[in-house]
Amino acid sequence: MSVPKLRSTAAVFTTMSALAATSILTGHSAAEPFSTTPCALHRTEAHHSEGVDTWSAAYTRPTGTLDAVLVFLSFPDAAPRTTPAELAADHFPATSAFYEQASYGRFTLRPHPLKRWLRMPRPSASYAMRRDWNAEDRAAYLHDAFAVADREVDFSRYQVVYLVADPDAPGVDSDATKVVNLDTPLHVDGTDVRRVVTVFEHHPPDRLVLAHETGHVFDLPDLYHRPVDGKGDWDTHVGDWDLMGSQFGLAPDLFGWHKWKLGWLDPRQVVCVRGTTPTRLTLEPLAAGPGVPVPGTGGAPAFGLGHGAKLAVVRTGPDSALAFEARGAAGTDRASCRQGILVYRVRGGAASGDGPVQVVDAHPRTEACWENSVYPPLADAPVALGESFTVPGEGVRVEAEGRTASGAWTVKITPAPTD
């Protein structure tokens, strides 16, 4: 334990008052070299930039094993109707299992839930929780939460912090669940806490909601489209195709680009397509990995499908690229509506929530799985077996020529001709 364990109330409140609704930690903060391939977009100052040439040291990299603490907070205006164990079970092992499978076993998130409620000093309604939370109210909440939690928790032991509120307290708003980034890290127990996941979910919660929020802890952006007036469809950018677009998606595995960004793909698993001549390559299903059944293999675990190419990239500009990957009903995508070669645009300079990734619909005149897709127009977006598709505005052509005996896809990509 550090001495003193927690700074004075005034000092902590000053730090908490500097909180922002979205991270203000820029992408170039102590950047570490990462990928040197010509197809790697540069990291920019955009919030959660999709650049993959460097890794921002301001964020913890999700490799190996990371420990997470779950702190359960009750309020004097409500008696909890659930137990900490029940709320922990709402999110784990589901969250850990998602990352274990999405990372091909390269990352383990190990939860450490407290066993009892910790009482906040003020009624829940006094914190005015809501989606677009007032900075002062949020700062007051975090100040009180850390003050009560520091008596029970040694924060030096954990790389991820979840503050889980009593879901039945009258002032708790489930729409306020988010990652809060600290302008100035909170120094407690000899460690710097830079970001906190504040959880206000119902019991039971939204599917995979904690996995989505945890993605922000690892520098992944929001991929949904938030309408200006709050009305309309939020899923027009990527539909079902990535957890950071929707935790309800039928195929919520992280894009291959995100797996590249997080360090879960080896350099040889990313193919940079250059020049103007057609390139033939074999793409393993994105979800393939040790122990993950792949369609076409009789349900056998795909132990041999963990090291081949999983992502093809065509650079389309100084800050843009097209990505190609094979998606199908396996692993975390087992409820996928359609299978094939998914194509999407990536912009390294677009901020979280501003469309840094947009799926390209290979079947723009049709939709699929309207009964359970979050956005049916994109549910059939992949290029199906035997089809060819030219990306509008780019002139890049992709053909899904065949499947191998192991279930991989043989693909031909033809870059746009030059003038």
Secondary structure, DSSP 8 states (H G I E B T S, - for coil): --SSSS--HHHHHHHHTT-BSS----TTTTEEE---STT-----SSTT----SEEETTS----EEEEEEEEEEE-TT---SS-HHHHHHHHTTHHHHHHHHHTTTSEEEEEEE-SS-EE-SS-GGGG---SS--HHHHHHHHHHHHHHHTTT--GGG-SEEEEEE-TTSTT--GGG-EEEEEEEEEEETTEEEEEEEEE---SS--TTHHHHHHHHHTT----S---TTS-S-S-TTTTTS-TTT-TT-SS-S--HHHHHHHT-S-GGGEEE--SSS-EEEEE-BTT--TT-B-TTTTT-B-TT-SSS--EEEEEEETTEEEEEEEE-SSGGGTT-S--EEEEEEEETT--TTS-SEEEE-S-TT----TTT-SSHHHHT-SB-TT-EEE-TTT--EEEEEEE-TTS-EEEEEE-----
